[in-house]
Structure formats: C-alpha cells, structure tokens
Amino acid sequence: MNKILFVLLSLLITTIAKSNPEFAGDIRSHNLFNDHVEFILANAKFNIYIIKGNIIQFRYTCKPEFSHAPSYAVIYDEKENANFTMEDKGDYFLVSTAELNVEISKSPCRVSIYDKENNLINEDDKSFGASFDNSEVRCYKKLFNDEKFFGLGEKTGRLNKSGNQYTMWNTDHHYDVESDPLYVSIPFFIGERNNNAYGIFFDNTYKSYFNFGASNNRFYWFGAEDGELNYYFIYGPEIKKVISSYTLLTGKMSLPPLWSLGYQQSKWSYYPESRVKEIAKTFRDKKIPCDVIYLDIDYMNGYRVFTWNKDRFPDPEKMLGDLKAEGIKIIPIIDPGIKADSNYFAAKEGLAEDLFAKYPDGVPYQGEIWPSWGYFPDFTKKETRDWWGEKLNVMLKQGTAGFWNDMNEPAVWGQVFPDLVMFNDNGFGASHKKIHNVYALEEAKAAYDAFQKYSPDTRHFLLSRAGYSGIQRYSAIWTGDNTANEGHLKLACLMPQGMGLSGIPFVGSDVGGFFDMPSARLYTRWMQLGAFTPFFRGHSVINQPDKEPWAFGNETEENVRNIISFRYKLLPYLYNEFYNSSITGLPIMRAMFLNYQNDDVCYTEDAGFQFMLGDNLLIAPVVSETGNLKKLYLPEGSWIDMFNNTIYQGKNWIIVDAPINKIPVFLKAGGFIPMQEVQQYVGEKKINQLEMVVYPAASGSYSLYEDDGISYNYKKGIYSVTSFSLQVSENTVVINAVKKHNNYETGRSDYLFKILNPGNFSNITGNGTVLKKLSGENELKNSVNGYYLDSVSNILLVKVKIEDNIKIIYNR
Ligand code: MIG
C-alpha cells in the first residue's frame, strides 16, 4: 500500500516538475570562435553569432545538439563583417560590435543590449529570460511602458500591436476584423521607444506566439511549441535600417514584370473562354486599363491541377495567345492538393517518384480538398520542387504569365492536417508541426526556381496566399478572403502597411471585398485605395453579382476608370518604388512613421488610415462608406493636393473635401513624381514623353530607374538611372536632370516638367537656350520645346528634349 502511494506520489511530482518551465541557468563555460561565442549553461547551450555590427543571432537549445537543418528564411551567409570583442567583466561578459554592447550576465545567464552611448535597448526579464518547458521554448523580455510594437506580417487590427497576443499558424479563414492567425506567418517584429527602433526575428517555423504585454505590464514574450529559441536581434535605431537588415537576412523582392503593377481582374470563376474574352473586351471597349485576368478553379478538369477543362477551354494555347495580343495576361490558380485518382498523371507520378507527404508508416497522406481526397506534394524535398516546376513549365509554355498559389497553408476544408504527417525537410525529416508554416514558402520557391530555369529571359508573376519569412523573395501576397464591408476596407489600408513593415512589399487586398456585395460607394472607395496599393486586383467569391468596374452604374464606372487610369499614369513612379524596394527591402506603401520616425503624431491610430507611397506622395483614402470628408495629418513641410493644387502647411491635422469621385493625394514640396500618359495596358504604345511633376516650395532630389520592365537584362547592366534635382532659392528655381547610368534606351524623346504653383517667373531657360512662351497645350504638343502657364490650374508646363544633362532655370 505504502509502496503504491510512493510510486503515485513520485509520479505526480515528476509530472509537476515537468510542466514547470526551466530558465536558462548559470554560465558554466564558454568558447570563443571567429564569428560566434558558445556558452555552456547549467541546462542549455547558448550560441551568439555576430552577423553584422547591428545584427546578432541568439540561439539556445536544451537538447544535446543544435539542429543542423538549414533555415527556410535566412539566406544571408556572409560573415566577413563579424568584427567583435569579448571581455570578461567579472559578473558578466561584454560582447561589443561597432554598433552594440551586449552584456551577458553569468549567474544566471541573461542578455542586455545597449547602444554605443550605453542606452538600454532591450533586455531579458531578469528572472525569466530564456525558458524551456518540455518541447516549448520562450523568451521573456523587459517591457517598457512606452514601447510600441509593429510588424508580424499579416495581422488584423491597428499597426501598433502592443497590448495584444498573436499566433503564427498559417490558417485558411473566413476572417473578420479581429481574427488571428491568418494565412501568413512572419515571426518578425519591431520595437520602438524614444525614436529608437530594434527588430527581433524569431526564426522558428513551429506554431509560435507573440505577447506584447497582453494582460501584464512586466514583460513581453515570444515563444514556440517546439524547435529552438533562435532569434536575431537587429538594431536600427532607424526603423528603415531594421527593415533593410531584416531583408538582408531573409531576402528582398525580386523585380516583378512591369505589367504586374497594372490593374488585375479576378472572379471565382471566369469561364468558359468566351466569358474571359468578353471581360477582356469590355475593359478595352470601355477604356478601363487592365493587364491581367485570373482563372479560378473552374478552368481545371475536375479540380485536377495542371489540367484544363476542355469543354470550357478547348484550346488554351490559342486563347492565351489571342488575349496576349490584346495586352491581357492570364494567371491561373494553382492548388497544391493532387486528386487521388489512379488515372491522373500527377497522382501517378507523385506516388511512383515518392513526392508526397507521408504518414510515419510510409503511407501517403490524403486530405479532403476541392477535387475530394488528394495527396500533398512535399515541397521541402528538392525532387518534388523540380517535378512541380516541370509541370508549371508546361503551362508557361502554353502562355500563362504566372501563377496564383491558393490553399497553401496547407488548407484541408478548414479541418486539421494531421501533425504526425512527415516531410523531407531538406533531408532532415520533420513532421507537419515544423513544416506547416513553410509549406507555401517552399511551394513558391518551386515556382520561382522554375521561372529562373525555364524562362531565363522573361519575368513572371507569382501570387501566394500563405507564406513565411522570406516569401517576399518569390511572391506577392494578397490578404485572402475579406468581406465587402467598411471594417475590411479599413483593414485593406492597414494590413498592407503592416506587411510592408515586415519585409513584404508586394501586397494588396481583394478590392471590393471577396465575400458579400459592396455598395457602389464602398466599391469606389476600395478602388481608390487599391489604386495606391502595390498589388491591385479586384476579386470576388462565386455566386455573387458581377463586381467588375462597370457593374455599379455609370457614375461608378467613370470614377473607377479615372482612378485606374491615374494608376497607369503613375507607373513610372510606382515602378521606381518597386525597384527601390528590390534593393533596400523597404516597403512601397509605407506607414507614416516609417518616413517620419520622430513625429509622434504619425504613430497615432488615426494616422494609420493614410500612408506614404515612397517618399513623395501621401495618400489619404476615405475608408468609410458614407463619408465625403477626410481628416488627415500632414507631417513637416509644405504639401500640395495633386488633384486641385491646394497648398497646405504640414505638422497639422486637416479636413479636406473628398466627394465620391476623389481620393486625397498630396505631393511633398521638393518631391518629384515621374508620370506618363495613360495606356490601356503596359506596353500598349510607345510613350515619348516623361512628365515630371514638382512643387517647388522646397529643394529636393530624386533618382529615377528605368528598364524594359520584362526581361532580366537589367542584371547585365541594361537600365538607365537619371538623377533629378530641384534647387529653390529666393530668386531662382533650377531643375537639373543628369543621366547617371545610360545603358537602356527608354525610347522617350522629351520631358514635360509640370511645375505646380510655380510662383512668379520670367525668363525660362532650358538646356542653355531661352525658351519660347507658347499659347496653350496644343502648341506645346507641337513644339520641340517651350513653356506655357495654365493660369486656371496654376501649373507651369516646361517642355525640353531629353539630353544627358538638362538644366531648367527660371527667375522669380
Ligand atoms: O475554398 O478558388 O482565397 O481567392 O477564389 C476557396 C476559390 C478557395 C480561396 C481563395 C479565393 C478563391 C477561392 N479559394
């Protein structure tokens, strides 16, 4: 009896002990290496890698060894900058880089990070720090009461995530405005306080959690159900530097085809072929620009991926060719699940070549998906990615312009993919628990690799619903199945900003809302917002009335045509921002505080409903269905309304009229906006003139990148860069344009400078000669050069031939 009690008791004690977290204990010993320091702790191993002066990797494990499996996210492997010193300071070790001082206390082991002026940036909670609880890992950090948190990728709610907890587990969701988690997992966030920012990238693909002081005011924490406590600390202090550094680790967007910046039209589903052609023709007839039409799941034969329904699409190649001639590119949806059909080639090949995810007993897993029961390709296996790429290439050769990856969370009818299903994990072997969040990333990699391999001369476009850190290297992201209501219109403004802060620049929402039917006003407002989001696509669920731009009556059609046309005029500016983003990793659509980090107002919740497009444009969408006014904040400097030339002084909240035909857009004094005439699709016609819009109330400069927009020739140096400057003094305004890199022939012959609110002027010279005053726009069109003042709108138009060096001077 006593014996039994004893056994029971000790069982109970061990169970209790097991469910208590263990914290990183004392440092027992350490080893110094070239690029890292290894610490042996009482109950864990702890490595610090110095990646760069501002990037340090902290890695803990309580298992006997660190994992050797490579990171899915991190592609940076240059360690040549890893200069650091380590000193023993008695109670602690001091690790110093050019930008940071890291104190690692010995008993117990805790981390504190300081800048070079010894300001505390971030530190472990003194009692808890790193913790291990069975397979679970966590890190507890001190929470400062004025600390703000941004990032985490695709999340609902306001941009500042403080006071909330979030989960990372890619989820197919009929989501509402507070749902979490969604389709994409980006375990990276930015902390900001006193204008100092840092980032933490927790490179763990298991289900993970981020708690920014939800229900406690002592610490914030992040952790995961399994895997290593492996995180990168990234110092700014500029938020921009944090994002650039994060994308140095995880990669930048590769430059997409220029046409993918155009308007894209989707619907579940356009079929048969005649319907697709009718949609294309309607865009052209109505002179509403459009570059892409999507084919949703009904183009397939019984939802079998890589097949066509031959009744609906008898000759895909011919159809794709016909549409291409009209400037319409076709992007088909791709679902990962392979119908378990013994007559279906993809199922046969996948089974024969062992390409599918399997139960631990070797039986291929089947889940329920669109084509009923189906297998799931194991994209973490190179052979599977190569095979998938071959299949995609068949469709590329047929003439598709890219792919749209859906259902890749992976989703199984909103049900649960069994955790024990095994994946190759690059040869290391791992269960669904580890692979779930990177499934879409590896599927996207397969497509991206196929593009490189099979189409080395032409850029293609990839769109994905799910993703993990690094997805920006391969794909654009859309924010999934939203709903046609005001709350989701607001989210369509916030979510892309949050994703931009998390390294994903090419992003947009289903414009108009996926579920339900928007009113004409809601649809118009959404189009106006969408026209300034990097990815611009209208989409809709099945069994809803039409949602194309002409489906809401004449007034809406006119307003939507105008804003889509404006997007096309703006393409030189937008494409330049895409180029910049591909170099810097910074977003195109930017939270206000990214450009104005020291302006507290830019962090307010209201300022989330406006954003910057690059450096020079401030976009203030009306995110309400009924409103005709917009309250917005203008940061420092002088601003001009792009559509009516009204001037405003910054550091002010203003309220402007925004009737249904208007979205308020402001140009910053001194900023340049390159524009061009409207085309119905990218490349429709040769465009001779680059319009350069400036508002000369301040000096400024701008660099414009141009290339062919479609090939990879830019990688061989075939592009052009022009450097513009605007020097404004009391008596003169001088505009300069200098070709910095001149290897690409843009085909443009002249510049038209549109000088908004020019002030007094006399005596305009261009390229050394005194320019002639012309009588109106027509004469301007027909003259080689000259100027004309549109006195009604107060715009000075100056036309000059494009030469290597341009100088325009006017006295005032
Ligand atoms: O179970 O392919 O988010 O854009 O139209 C729904 C049909 C599957 C979900 C996608 C949506 C797409 C739809 N898909």
Residues whose N, C-alpha, C, O or C-beta is under 5 A from the ligand:
A	BS01	MIG	W268 D296 I297 D406 G480 D481 S540
